[in-house]
Amino acid sequence: MVYVQRSLDGHLLRVERQPFEGMTETLELESEELHAWLNREEVRSRLNKLKDSDLELIRVLEDLVGVLVEQGVIRYTDLPEAAQRKLQDRAQARAGLGGLSNLLGDEDEQHLI
């Protein structure tokens, strides 16, 4: 079930997983109306922008962890093992590019990794 807000003429304006101020009703997840709303070009465009920013943010967080470790604020081993493995895998993948990684911009590197 999702929580929705409708316009005065009945069109969906907002859909959330949690109740929110201004919501007008709920819809079932299987609702055809909900699926149609989620498949609108505007919604797909926003989701794609969010996905792209996620990829950019991954690199920012990698760099942030590196700086915090270098400055002694945290130890690499303070991170959960799963996080350590993921960071190590990405570091190895980038190292595998050798000098090529310095020639690539972040966008080009994302396509390779």
N, C-alpha and C positions, 0 to 999 in steps of 0.2 A: 504494500500500500504506500502511496505517496500523497503528499499534501499539496494542494494547488490553490492558486488565486486566479479568478476569472475576471475578465472585464465586464462592464455593464451589459454588453451584447453577448456574453457567454463564451468568449474566446479565452483560451488559456494564456495567462500572462507569466506565471511563475510556477515552477515545480520544485519541491524540496523533499528530502527524505524524512525530515523532522518537522513537527508543527512550527509555524512561524506567525508572527503578527500580520494580520491582513489576509490570512488564508481563508478560503471560502468553502472548501470541501476536500474530500479525499477521492482518489482514484485507485483502482486495482492496477498492479503492475502489468497485467495482461491486457489492459484496456487498449482498444484500437486507437482511441483518441490520444492517449499518451504516446503510443508508438509513432503516430503521425506527427505529433509535436516534436518528439525527439529526432525525427528524421528530416526536419526542416533544414534548409541550407544554412540559415543563421545559426542554429544550434550546432550543426556539424562543424561549421567554421569556428565557432567558439571552442568546441572540444578539440579541434586540431591545433588551435593556437595554444591551448592549455598543454597539449601533448608536446608541442615544440618547446614551450618554455620549460617543461619538465626535463627535457634533454639538456637544455642550457643550464638549468639549475644543478643537474648532476655534476657537471664540470665545476661549477662554483663551489659546491659542497666538497668535492674532492680536494680542490685547492685550499679551502678553509681548513679541512682536517690536516692537510700537510703543514700549513702555517702554525696551527695550534700545537702539533707535535714538535715542529722545529723550535718553537718558542718555549717548549716545556710546560705548556698549559695543561695538556693531556698527554698520556702515553698511548701509543698505538694499541697496546694490549688492554687498555681501558675499554676499547670498543668491543661490542659483541663479536663473537667469532664469525658469524655470518657477514657482518660488515667488513671485518678484516679480510675475509676471503674475496669479497666483491671488489674492494679497493685494490687488493693485490692482483687480482685478475685483470683489472683495467690498467694498472701500472705496467704489468707484463705485456699486455697488448700494445700499449703505447710505446714501450721500450722496443718491442719487436719491429716497430716502424723505423727504428734507428734515427738517423739524421733527417729522414723524410718528414718526421712529425713537425720539425721546425719550419718546414717549407709550407705546411698546410695551415689554413685558417681553421678556426673551430668548426665552421660549417663543413668544410671538406673532411676534417677528421671524424666528424660524427658519421659520415657516410661510410667510412672505412672501419669503424669500430662497432 
